[in-house]
Amino acid sequence: MAVAMIRTPSLEPWKPLQKKPLPAGRPREWYVTHNRRLKAMRLAIALLDAGVYLPSRATNAKIRTTAAQLGIHPPSDTTCHMVRALIRYGR
């Protein structure tokens, strides 16, 4: 017999997770790629929240404007391409 469970919302405000240090000893390119993926993911989520659901609507200018609004350094062309790929394959 299945029982429905009703969750009550927490009274505490939402807090982001604690950041952990990245593992040591990897090649520099690994850290660059890792941070680029994180930035692309943050930007893709922000664009989806803003209603940009098609990769063709996510131009480099739109992605860089969103980055400026979030307080993120302007992304490179490679990062903009990754953002569009995340939007494309998330559908």
PAKOL-586073 format. One record per residue (C-alpha): x, y, z; residue in one letter. Coordinates in steps of 0.001 Angstrom, whole numbers, padded with zeros to 6 digits, always signed. Example, Ala and Ser with C-alpha at 12.3 -4.5 7.8 and 13.67 -1.06 7.14 Angstrom:
REM PAKOL-586073
+012300-004500+007800A;+013670-001060+007140S;
END
This chain:
REM PAKOL-586073
+000000+000000+000000M;+001449+003360-001056A;+001286+006228+001370V;+001289+009849+000213A;+003656+012053+002118M;+003189+015795+002295I;+006355+017789+002848R;+006123+021113+004596T;+008491+023817+003363P;+011451+024633+005548S;+011330+027858+007527L;+015052+028438+007038E;+016176+030381+003962P;+017924+028467+001202W;+021685+028337+001545K;+024108+027314-001217P;+026298+024294-000654L;+029788+024773+000726Q;+032397+024846-002009K;+035027+022148-001818K;+038544+022628-003117P;+039291+021004-006439L;+041490+017902-006377P;+045186+018630-006588A;+047607+017146-009067G;+045564+017346-012247R;+046839+019007-015426P;+045994+022702-015798R;+043748+021977-018800E;+041475+019857-016563W;+040848+022820-014242Y;+040211+025172-017164V;+037692+022752-018695T;+036027+022083-015346H;+035524+025776-014593N;+034336+026429-018158R;+031691+023703-017783R;+030504+025172-014490L;+030225+028641-016017K;+028344+027267-019041A;+025941+025418-016763M;+025224+028532-014680R;+024601+030573-017826L;+022399+027898-019417A;+020251+027710-016280I;+019912+031502-016177A;+018923+031624-019850L;+016359+028857-019411L;+014925+030711-016410D;+014723+033829-018602A;+012733+031940-021240G;+015439+031238-023827V;+014631+027647-024772Y;+016106+027452-028276L;+019859+027481-028952P;+019309+029756-031944S;+017885+032405-029591R;+020962+032216-027348A;+023342+034403-029313T;+026794+035273-028020N;+025551+038778-027222A;+022579+037414-025243K;+024806+035005-023308I;+027333+037756-022519R;+024546+040123-021423T;+023214+037431-019088T;+026721+036901-017708A;+027025+040618-016993A;+023674+040586-015177Q;+024827+037649-013043L;+028177+039252-012300G;+030137+036601-014201I;+033130+037488-016386H;+032214+037613-020090P;+032386+034087-021530P;+034567+033139-024468S;+033199+031923-027790D;+033936+028352-026660T;+031889+028809-023495T;+029024+030352-025482C;+029085+027290-027740H;+028914+025041-024651M;+025910+027010-023344V;+024040+026451-026610R;+024955+022756-026515A;+023570+022443-022975L;+020333+024135-024029I;+020102+021925-027147R;+020707+018598-025438Y;+018639+019410-022382G;+015458+019306-024421R;
END
